[in-house]
Amino acid sequence: MDYESASSRELGAWNPKNDLAPFLESWSTPNPDFVVDEVWRGMVASLGFSGTVSKDVLSFWDQTVKDVYSGEEGRKKLRMATINLMERDGLLRRVRDVKCPVYWLQGKEDVVFGVKIPAEHIKLFTSSPEATLTLVEGGGHYLNATSPKEVEEAILKMVSKYA
């Protein structure tokens, strides 16, 4: 719920301002022949999938990222997405106003945010009739891709209870 603040970084979150600044700088000049580099693609895969998917899945997403972020339009999209990661705000001051049930699923292998932050932040949903955190064994940052069965089960549970 926090942006990547000093306190979230103390709890193990990544630091996109430091980690992504060199990429952003290199993508700030128009380039009709732009192709996102292998380092970025590897970072997207390693951070997002957290080592939890097959080489075939990684290969598919490597090619997809390469295709999506190529040419001048791809460079612009990637640059804007990176700025968003570096400059987003947090939601911590707003979560106490959430009045609906909160089912938070968090991958235990999520290297971007880890498990300490969700364990602290779930407690802040004080107006919610139900706020639960489920740590998904083997789940990565892209939880719906690394643990689709667990995500589907949680959605069905919530819908069955509140529909």
SEDRENFI-734501 format. One line per 4 residues: number of its first residue (from 0); for each residue x, y, z of N, C-alpha, C. Coordinates in steps of 0.001 Angstrom, whole numbers, plus 524288, in hexadecimal, padded with zeros to 5 digits. Layout:
BEGIN
NUM) X Y Z X Y Z X Y Z  ...
! end
This chain:
BEGIN
0) 80327 7FB5F 80000 80000 80000 80000 8035B 804ED 80000  8082B 80462 8018A 80BC4 808C3 801AB 80E78 8093A 7FC64  81040 80DDE 7FB3A 813EE 80E52 7F6E3 81921 80C4C 7F90A  81D18 80C24 7F5F9 8220F 809FE 7F7C9 824E0 80E08 7FB25
4) 8229E 80F04 7FFAB 8249D 812EB 80357 82944 810B6 80657  82BB6 81410 80970 8300F 8124A 80CB9 82E45 80DF5 8106D  82994 80E8B 812AD 827C3 80A80 81651 8268F 80564 81380  8246C 8059A 80ECA 8236C 800B7 80BF7 8288B 7FE1D 80A51
8) 82C6D 80149 80908 83185 7FF0B 80797 83420 7FC86 80C51  8334D 7FED0 810F1 83565 7FC66 815BA 83307 7F708 816AD  82E34 7F642 814C3 82B92 7F138 8155F 82CA2 7ED8A 810CB  83007 7EF22 80D2B 831AC 7EBA1 808F9 82FBA 7ECE2 8038F
12) 82CC7 7F125 802D8 82AF0 7F28A 7FD9B 82F7F 7F47F 7FA4B  82ECE 7F434 7F543 832CD 7F60C 7F1AB 832F7 7FBFC 7F190  836DE 7FE24 7EEDF 83775 803C0 7EE64 83780 80533 7E8A0  832E9 8060E 7E64F 832C8 8070F 7E0B0 83582 80C12 7DF07
16) 83591 81007 7E267 83824 814E8 7E0D5 83DE9 81401 7DFC6  84077 810FB 7E314 845FD 80FCC 7E22B 846A6 80BB0 7DDEC  84379 8079E 7DE2E 8441C 80330 7DAA1 842C8 80483 7D4F6  83EFA 80803 7D42E 83D0A 808FA 7CEE6 83F14 80DFA 7CC5C
20) 84163 81174 7CF6D 84336 8167D 7CD4E 846E2 815E9 7C89C  84AB5 81263 7C8C4 84E2D 811EE 7C430 84B41 81030 7BF41  84765 80CC7 7BFE3 8444D 80B1C 7BB5A 84147 80FBD 7B927  83E94 81287 7BC9F 83B6F 816F7 7BAEA 83EBF 81AE8 7B7ED
24) 84352 81C09 7B9EF 846C6 81FC7 7B751 8482D 81DE2 7B1D2  84952 818E6 7B151 84ADB 816D4 7AC2B 84648 816A3 7A854  8417E 816DE 7AA4A 83CDD 816A7 7A6E4 83A80 81C07 7A5EC  83D54 82023 7A71C 83B2F 8256B 7A6AA 83C2B 82807 7A168
28) 83ED9 82569 79DE2 83FEE 82786 798B6 83CD7 82475 794A7  839FA 8271C 7913D 83711 82452 78D2D 83A8D 8208F 78A1C  8385F 81C02 788D9 83B58 81803 7860A 8378C 81471 78325  836EF 81539 77E01 83345 811FC 77B07 834E0 80C38 77ACA
32) 839CC 80B14 77BF2 83BBE 805B1 77BCC 83C35 80350 78146  8399F 805A8 7850E 83A03 803E9 78A82 83832 7FE3F 78B24  83B3B 7FB4F 78E24 839BB 7F615 78FEC 83B67 7F5CF 7959D  837C3 7F47E 79904 83906 7F43E 79E8E 83D4D 7F033 79F5A
36) 84113 7F19C 7A2A2 845B9 7EE5B 7A32A 844C1 7E975 7A67E  8485F 7E5DD 7A60C 84810 7E0CF 7A8B8 84838 7E16A 7AEAF  84B19 7E543 7B099 84B71 7E61D 7B641 8460A 7E76A 7B872  84336 7EB02 7B5E7 83DF7 7EC6E 7B7B0 83A4D 7E7BC 7B76D
40) 83A78 7E507 7B312 83700 7E07B 7B279 83824 7DC6A 7B6A9  83D15 7DBA1 7B7E4 83E83 7D7EB 7BBFA 83CB0 7D9B5 7C14E  83CF5 7DECA 7C236 83B2B 7E0F3 7C728 83544 7E049 7C7C3  83262 7E152 7C39C 82CB3 7E0A3 7C3BC 82B61 7DAF9 7C514
44) 82E17 7D758 7C2B3 82D0B 7D1D0 7C3B6 82EAA 7D032 7C92E  8334F 7D1BF 7CAD7 8352E 7CFF6 7CFF0 83229 7D26E 7D46B  830E1 7D76E 7D40D 82DE7 7D9F6 7D833 82830 7D845 7D821  82600 7D7E8 7D38F 82071 7D6B5 7D328 81F10 7D115 7D43B
48) 8220F 7CD86 7D1FD 820DA 7C7FE 7D2A0 823D0 7C582 7D726  82799 7C84E 7D938 82A60 7C6BB 7DDF6 82C7B 7C12C 7DDC6  82E1D 7BF72 7D924 83065 7BA3A 7D8A2 82C86 7B5CD 7D932  8277E 7B6DA 7D85C 82380 7B2E5 7D969 82104 7B083 7D488
52) 822D6 7B1FF 7CFDB 8207A 7AFF4 7CB0E 8249C 7AD51 7C7A2  822BA 7AA6C 7C3D0 8262E 7A769 7C061 8291B 7AAED 7BC8F  82D20 7A8B7 7BA30 83022 7AB91 7B639 82CB9 7ACF4 7B187  828F3 7A99B 7B03F 82568 7AABA 7ABE4 82223 7AF9B 7ACF4
56) 8202E 7B015 7B1B3 81D26 7B4B2 7B32F 8209E 7B989 7B2FA  8254E 7B924 7B512 828F1 7BD8E 7B4EC 82A38 7BF1F 7AF54  82B04 7BB4E 7ABFA 82C36 7BC5F 7A683 827A8 7BF2C 7A3D0  822EC 7BD52 7A4DC 81E49 7BFCF 7A29A 81DFD 7C588 7A438
60) 81EA4 7C6A4 7A94A 81E25 7CBFC 7AB28 822C5 7CF60 7A984  82754 7CD10 7A906 82BD3 7CFF5 7A717 82AB1 7D1FA 7A196  828AC 7CE9B 79E40 8276F 7D025 798E8 822EE 7D40C 798C6  81F09 7D33B 79C20 81A90 7D6CE 79C51 81C47 7DC44 79DE9
64) 81F74 7DCAD 7A1FA 82162 7E1C9 7A3BD 8249C 7E450 79F6A  827C7 7E139 79CD0 82B03 7E338 79887 82793 7E554 79418  82361 7E27D 792D9 81FD6 7E42C 78EA4 81CC9 7E916 7901B  81ACD 7E939 794DC 81790 7ED9B 79694 81AC1 7F2A1 796F3
68) 81F7F 7F22B 798EE 822B7 7F6C9 799C7 826FA 7F734 795A4  82546 7F7B1 790CA 828FE 7F88A 78C8B 82714 7FD0E 78928  82ABA 7FF60 7865D 82978 803F2 7832F 82891 808B8 78696  82776 80D17 7841A 826B5 811F8 786FB 821F9 811B5 78A9D
72) 81DB5 80F5C 788E2 81918 80EE8 78C40 81A31 80B66 790F0  81D11 80744 79019 81E83 803D3 7946D 821FB 80692 79865  825A0 809B6 7967A 8290B 80CB9 799FB 825D2 81073 79D4B  8221C 81325 79ADB 81ED0 816D5 79DB7 81B92 81400 7A1E1
76) 81941 80F9D 7A07F 81622 80C9E 7A445 81972 80AE7 7A8E8  81E01 808E1 7A7BA 82175 806FC 7ABDD 82350 80B70 7AF5D  8247C 80FCC 7ACFE 8262B 81459 7AFFD 821D7 81627 7B3AD  81D02 8166C 7B1C8 8189D 81819 7B50E 8178E 81428 7B970
80) 817D2 80F29 7B83F 816FD 80B26 7BC40 81B2E 80B87 7C07B  81FF0 80C9B 7BEE3 82447 80D13 7C299 823A5 811E6 7C606  82209 81632 7C3B6 820FC 81AE7 7C6D0 81CC2 819C2 7CADC  818BD 816EF 7C950 81498 8157E 7CCFD 816CE 81264 7D194
84) 81A28 80EA2 7D080 81C7E 80B89 7D4B6 81FCB 80EE6 7D85D  82240 812D6 7D645 825C6 81619 7D959 822FA 81A6B 7DC61  81E68 81C06 7DA9F 81BE6 820AF 7DCC9 81691 81FC8 7DF3C  814DD 81B03 7DFCE 80F90 81A29 7E1CA 80F14 81B9A 7E78C
88) 80A34 81CAF 7E904 80939 81E10 7EE7A 8073D 81943 7F167  806AA 819CB 7F666 804DB 81580 7F9A0 7FF1A 815FC 7FAF6  7FD03 811C2 7FD09 7F786 8118F 7FE87 7F6C9 810FF 8046D  7FAF5 810F0 80759 7FAA1 80FC4 80CED 7F6BD 81336 80FD8
92) 7F686 81828 80EA2 7F305 81BB2 8117D 7ED56 81B06 80FDF  7EC62 817F2 80BCD 7E70C 8173F 809DB 7E4A5 811FF 80B58  7E7CE 80E29 80CC9 7E5B1 808E0 80D86 7E1EB 80877 81218  7E254 80BD4 815E6 7DE93 80B88 81A3F 7D919 80D1C 81889
96) 7D88D 80F6A 813F3 7D370 810D7 811DC 7D107 80C92 80E7A  7D3D1 80861 80DA0 7D1CA 803FB 80A8C 7CDC4 8011A 80DDD  7C90C 8008B 80BBC 7C4C7 7FE36 80EB2 7C2F4 7F8F9 80C79  7C5B6 7F707 808A6 7C458 7F1F5 8065E 7C830 7EDD1 80863
100) 7C6E3 7E8DE 807B9 7CA88 7E4BC 80954 7CF9F 7E50C 8063C  7D3D7 7E3BF 808CE 7D8FD 7E3C1 80653 7DB46 7DE4C 806CF  7DC38 7DBE9 8025B 7DEDC 7D6D8 8021E 7E418 7D7E1 7FF73  7E832 7D7FE 80259 7ED5E 7D944 80058 7F06C 7D438 7FFC7
104) 7F207 7D31C 7FB17 7F563 7CEA2 7FA12 7FAD5 7D0B1 7F8E2  7FEB5 7CE53 7FB45 80414 7D017 7FA9A 80795 7CB65 7F9B4  80A9A 7CB88 7F583 80E4B 7C759 7F476 812C4 7C75A 7F85D  813E8 7C2D2 7FA7D 81844 7C273 7FE34 81D83 7C36B 7FB92
108) 81DBB 7C2DC 7F676 8229C 7C3A9 7F393 822D4 7C8FF 7F0E9  81F58 7CC86 7F254 81F3D 7D1BE 7EFF6 823FD 7D4D6 7F1CE  827D9 7D55D 7EE64 82CA1 7D821 7EFD9 82BFE 7DE0B 7EFA8  827CF 7DFE9 7ED3F 826F6 7E588 7ECD8 8250C 7E7C6 7F20C
112) 8213B 7E52A 7F484 81F05 7E723 7F961 81F90 7E375 7FE05  820BE 7DE97 7FD1E 82168 7DAED 8016F 81C5A 7D9DB 80457  81CC1 7D7E7 80924 81822 7D685 80C35 8177E 7D9DB 8111A  81B72 7DCAD 812B3 81AFF 7DFF4 81765 81740 7E485 81687
116) 817A7 7E6FA 8120D 8146A 7EB88 810E9 80E9E 7EA13 810E2  80D00 7E60A 80E09 8076F 7E49F 80E31 8058C 7E33C 813AC  808D4 7E0AE 816BB 80750 7DF44 81C12 80636 7E41E 81F5D  80903 7E84E 81E70 80811 7ED32 82136 80372 7F02D 81EEA
120) 80326 7F065 819CD 7FF36 7F3A9 81740 7F9B4 7F175 817A2  7F911 7EC68 817E6 7F3CA 7EA2C 81847 7F118 7EC12 81D43  7F40B 7ED24 82144 7F1E5 7EEFF 82645 7EF75 7F470 825D3  7F0C4 7F749 821B3 7EEF7 7FCAA 82121 7E977 7FD1D 81EDB
124) 7E73E 7F8D1 81D0C 7E1F0 7F8DB 81ADF 7DDFF 7F88A 81F5A  7DDEF 7FC79 822A5 7DAE6 7FC5A 8277C 7D506 7FCFF 826A3  7D34E 7FF00 82235 7CDB6 7FF9D 82125 7CB80 7FB29 81DE5  7CECA 7F7AC 81C40 7CD1C 7F33D 8191D 7CA90 7EF25 81CA6
128) 7C62A 7ECCD 81AF1 7C3B6 7E8C3 81E24 7C70C 7E3CD 81E88  7CA80 7E330 81AE0 7CDFF 7DEA8 81AD5 7D2E3 7E02D 817C3  7D760 7DF63 81A13 7DC53 7E07E 8176E 7DFF3 7DBF4 8189D  7E0F5 7D8C1 814A0 7E43B 7D426 8156F 7E8D5 7D434 811AD
132) 7ED1D 7D23C 81399 7F1DC 7D1AC 8107E 7F303 7CBE0 80FFC  7F3B6 7CA1D 80B33 7F53A 7C4B7 80A32 7FA82 7C4C6 8077A  7FE60 7C25C 809F1 80388 7C1DD 8078D 80389 7BCEE 80442  8049C 7BD99 7FF44 8045B 7B947 7FB89 809C9 7B6E7 7FAE2
136) 80A38 7B219 7FC74 80F21 7AF27 7FC07 810D0 7AEE9 7F651  815AD 7B070 7F535 817C2 7B02B 7EFE4 815F0 7B47F 7EC4C  812B1 7B813 7EE38 8109D 7BC41 7EAEF 81481 7C0AA 7EA48  814B9 7C2D2 7E594 8182C 7C730 7E46A 8153D 7CC59 7E455
140) 817C6 7D05B 7E26D 81573 7D592 7E21D 810CA 7D58D 7DE5B  8114B 7D2DF 7D9FA 80CF2 7D24F 7D649 809B8 7CDA1 7D814  806F2 7CE44 7DC56 8047A 7C9E2 7DF06 80087 7C701 7DBA6  7FD75 7C9CA 7D89A 7F997 7C715 7D55B 7FC2C 7C3C6 7D121
144) 80110 7C4E7 7CFD5 803E9 7C1B7 7CC05 806D9 7BD3B 7CEA3  808E4 7BE29 7D355 80BF4 7BA18 7D5EB 8088E 7B65C 7D913  803F3 7B823 7DAB0 80086 7B4E5 7DDF7 7FAC8 7B59B 7DC68  7F973 7B477 7D785 7F41C 7B589 7D5BA 7EFE9 7B272 7D8AC
148) 7F119 7ADB4 7DA2A 7ED36 7AA87 7DCEC 7EBCA 7AD0A 7E22B  7EFA7 7AEB3 7E50F 7EEC0 7B11F 7EA1F 7EBC0 7B63E 7E99B  7ECF8 7B93D 7E597 7EA3A 7BE2A 7E4AA 7E486 7BD18 7E34F  7E396 7B951 7DFD0 7DE37 7B7F6 7DE55 7DB13 7B61E 7E30E
152) 7DD6C 7B2E3 7E64D 7DAB7 7B0EE 7EAEF 7D93F 7B55A 7EEA7  7DCB5 7B90B 7EF58 7DBA2 7BD7A 7F2D3 7D73B 7C0E1 7F0A8  7D741 7C1BD 7EB92 7D319 7C4D6 7E926 7CDD6 7C215 7E9C9  7CDCB 7BCFE 7E8BA 7C8E5 7BA07 7E94D 7C6F0 7BA12 7EEEB
156) 7CA7D 7B9A3 7F29E 7C90B 7B9C8 7F82A 7C67F 7BEFB 7F993  7C8ED 7C330 7F7CA 7C6D9 7C85F 7F8F7 7C19A 7C93D 7F656  7C138 7C7CD 7F15D 7BC5A 7C88E 7EE87 7B801 7C53C 7F0E6  7B93C 7C06C 7F24C 7B551 7BCFE 7F4B9 7B35B 7BF40 7F9DF
160) 7B6D2 7C191 7FCD1 7B556 7C3AD 801E8 7B243 7C8C6 8017C  7B3A5 7CC11 7FDC0 7B15E 7D14E 7FD95 7ADAE 7D24B 7F8FC  7ACDA 7CE73 7F59D 7A95F 7CF46 7F114 7A3B5 7CF4A 7F2BA
! end
